[in-house]
Amino acid sequence: MKSLKTTILSLAVLAGVTGALVTNAAESTVGQDPTVYNWTKPGSPNFQGTVSAAQSNYNCSGAGSVCATGTRVSGTGPLNATIRFN
């Protein structure tokens, strides 16, 4: 009987610690808003969105010459961003 109580207590402690860690991990990513930029590309309409959305919109996600530049509108990323041609 003592072994059963020890096992149950151990599982309860493990569940509590695991729950605390999972809660901290979830809270660290949930409250963060993505960084949104106003994007400009010569000859194309302006676009507002994240870096990955702009890469998709302008079809450029490589390391070549400058494709479009962005100025931060919201979020905590850099003030300016650049995406490049493929």
C-alpha positions in Angstrom: 0.0 0.0 0.0 2.9 2.3 0.8 4.4 1.7 -2.7 1.0 2.6 -4.3 0.8 5.9 -2.4 4.4 6.7 -3.3 3.7 6.0 -7.0 0.6 8.1 -7.0 2.4 11.0 -5.2 5.3 10.8 -7.7 2.9 10.9 -10.7 1.0 13.9 -9.2 4.3 15.8 -8.7 5.4 14.9 -12.3 2.1 16.0 -13.7 2.3 19.3 -11.8 5.8 20.1 -13.0 5.0 19.1 -16.6 1.8 21.3 -16.5 3.8 24.3 -15.2 6.4 23.9 -17.9 3.8 23.6 -20.7 2.0 26.6 -19.5 5.1 28.7 -19.5 6.0 27.6 -23.0 2.6 28.4 -24.3 2.5 31.8 -22.7 5.9 32.8 -24.1 4.6 32.4 -27.7 0.9 33.2 -27.5 1.3 36.8 -26.5 3.7 37.7 -29.3 2.3 39.5 -32.3 4.0 38.9 -35.6 6.0 41.9 -37.0 4.0 43.5 -39.8 5.7 45.8 -42.4 4.5 48.2 -45.1 6.3 46.8 -48.2 7.3 48.7 -51.4 8.6 47.2 -54.6 9.2 49.4 -57.7 6.6 48.6 -60.3 4.3 46.7 -57.9 1.5 47.7 -55.6 2.4 48.3 -52.0 1.7 45.5 -49.6 1.3 45.2 -45.8 2.2 42.0 -44.1 4.9 39.8 -42.5 8.2 39.0 -44.1 6.9 35.5 -45.2 3.7 37.0 -46.6 5.7 39.6 -48.6 8.0 36.9 -49.9 4.9 35.0 -51.1 3.2 38.2 -52.5 6.2 39.4 -54.4 7.5 35.9 -55.3 11.0 36.6 -53.9 12.7 34.7 -51.1 16.3 34.3 -52.2 19.7 36.0 -51.6 19.9 38.0 -54.8 19.4 41.7 -55.4 16.8 43.6 -53.4 13.2 42.7 -54.3 11.3 44.8 -51.8 11.8 46.8 -48.6 9.6 47.1 -45.6 9.1 49.6 -42.7 7.7 48.2 -39.5 4.0 48.9 -38.7 3.6 46.7 -35.7 5.3 44.0 -33.7 8.8 43.9 -32.1 11.0 43.1 -35.1 13.6 45.4 -36.8 12.4 48.8 -37.9 13.3 48.0 -41.5 13.3 44.7 -43.5 14.5 43.6 -46.9 13.6 40.7 -49.0 15.6 39.6 -52.0 15.1 38.0 -55.4 15.5 34.2 -55.8 
